[in-house]
Amino acid sequence: MIPARVQDAALSLAEAPAYLYDLPGLEEHVAAVRQALPGIELYYAVKANPDPELLRVLAGHVDGFEVSSAGEHAHVTSLFPGARVALGGPGKTDAELRLPHHRIHVESPNELRRLLAAGLEADVLLRLNPDLPVEGAALTMSGPFGMDDTGVAECLPLFDERVRLRGLHTHVASGLQAAQLLDLARTLLDDSYEEVNLGGGMAVSYTAPDDRFDWAAYGCGLHELRRGRRVRIEPGRALTAYCGYYVTRVVDVKRVRGEAYAILLGGTHHLRTPVTKGHDQPCTILPTGEGPGVGDEPITFVGQLCTPKDVFARKIVTSARVGDTVVFEMAGAYAWNISHHDFLMHPKPAFHYLRA
């Protein structure tokens, strides 16, 4: 169930579709995460959601930001001059290699040689792509990301007094529980390196939104494992997913070959998450409509796009009328910022922020 303050705000919106960000909810969540991580550095992966208002809340609790492009770098450093920035991502250009940073995550021996050729000082974490089995992961970061042991070994003799090796970076998989991530950490926390960045990958459940990652267990486990080393994590989705809501309205209800459909203003060009991950986006129906509809039966919620992939949720047993307000939850990460905004050139959503 969505918080009462979110429901009240959704009902008061004069326009839809709109994104609604619960900033007090984000503040409470990230403060609890920070408290659960004694001695662990916490960076935010900006790719999850670069919204400036969210970043301002996060900045009060994180040790820095992980960026993966010149655009993200410019965005973060303009908002927070002097903030610690870790520069990651495959395929860095020469210009990106020259960007000022606290740490740079090098992806290949060739990238390291190009960094050395730039003639600048840099503190490097080598991105490792370990051959580790990961059961139940939502996404495994294998393939072209980072290096295997052979690539790391090729890099080791190349460092000099300007370009310094600080440690390892790895992000093995996404959608993992605390116990799974701790098992990986036991393998990856190599005593030969003074610093290890374990990435993100904390599980976020769209089918059971109240079933949240156990930050306390993870923080306690990492604290025991770090043994004086600098250990850093960089979650994205697990920090901001819960604070975002996509609010829209039912514009039509109909049956096609016996199946009920509610057509909503907007679509997955605004909220691409469900079609990308292949799930039903959790939602709450607020009965504000007086038009025709269906009641207490399976209904599929779709958008306005000319594609059968424009689906928010399939065969949800509920009621829906034309004019009802639909609030999609967990829309605070990999939602608006990964969506194909200009397809069919519909209006873009408004953005509203709940404040304390």
C-alpha positions, 0 to 999 in steps of 0.5 A, a space after each residue: 500500500 502506498 503511503 498516505 502522503 503519496 496517495 494524497 499527492 497523487 489525488 491532488 495532481 492537476 495533470 497526468 502522467 506525472 512522476 512523484 518523488 517522495 523525498 522524505 521517504 528516500 531520506 529515511 531509507 538511505 539514512 537507514 542504509 548508511 547506519 547499517 554500513 559501519 566502516 563501509 564506504 557508500 557510493 551511489 550509482 548515478 545511472 539508476 536515477 540522476 534526478 537532481 532532487 534525489 541526488 541532493 538527498 543522497 548527497 547528505 548520506 553517501 561518500 561519493 557518486 559512481 558515474 559512467 559517462 562524461 555526461 553523468 560526470 558533468 551533471 554530478 560535478 555541477 551539482 556537487 563541486 568537489 564531491 568524490 567521483 568514481 569514473 566507471 563504464 566500458 568504452 571510455 573515450 580519451 576525453 573521459 579518461 582525462 576527467 577529474 576523479 577520486 577513482 577510475 575503474 579501468 576495464 582493460 589493459 588497452 584502457 590502462 595504456 591509454 590512461 598512462 599515455 594521457 600523462 595525468 595522475 590517476 588512482 585506479 581500481 582494476 575491474 575484475 570479471 571473475 568466473 564465479 557461479 551466481 545462482 538466482 541473479 536477475 542479471 549477470 555482468 559477464 561478457 565484455 565488462 572488466 577483465 579476467 585474471 589474465 587481463 589483470 596480470 597484464 595490467 599489474 606491471 604497467 603502473 607507475 608513480 603517476 597512475 597508481 593501482 589502488 585495488 579491485 572493482 567488481 560488479 558480478 550480478 544484480 538481484 542478489 540477497 545479502 547472504 549471496 553478496 557476502 559469499 561473493 565478498 569472501 572470495 573477492 576481498 583479496 588481501 593483496 589489495 588495499 581497496 576493493 569496490 564490490 559494486 551493487 547488485 542488491 535485490 529489489 523485488 517488484 513482486 513483493 515490494 515489502 521484501 527488502 534487502 537486509 542491509 543490517 546483515 550485509 553491513 555486519 558481514 562486510 564489517 567482519 570481512 574487511 579486516 582493515 581494508 577499504 571496502 566500498 559498495 555502489 548501489 543504485 536501484 536499491 537506494 532509489 527505487 522505492 521513492 518513485 511513483 508514476 501517476 497516470 489515469 485510465 483513458 479507456 476500458 475495453 474488452 478484446 476477445 473476452 480479455 479486459 484492458 485498461 488503456 492509460 495515459 502515457 506508457 512505457 516510453 515514460 516507465 520502461 521498467 516493466 517491459 525491460 525486466 519482464 514483470 508486472 509493475 506494482 500499482 494502486 488503483 485510486 477510484 476517481 473515475 465515473 466512466 465505464 469500466 470493469 470490476 474485480 476481474 483480471 485486467 491488463 494495464 497498457 499505455 498509448 503506444 502503437 506496440 503490443 509491448 507497451 504493457 505495465 501489468 498483465 491480468 491484475 485482478 482489480 477494478 478499473 473505470 475510465 477516469 481512475 487514477 493509477 499509481 505505479 510504485 517502485 518507479 524511482 530507478 531505471 524508469 524515466 531515465 532509461 525510457 524511449 521518450 520520443 517514440 510517438 512524440 507524446 507529451 513528457 510527464 511532469 515531475 513533482 516532489 514531496 518534501 518534509 
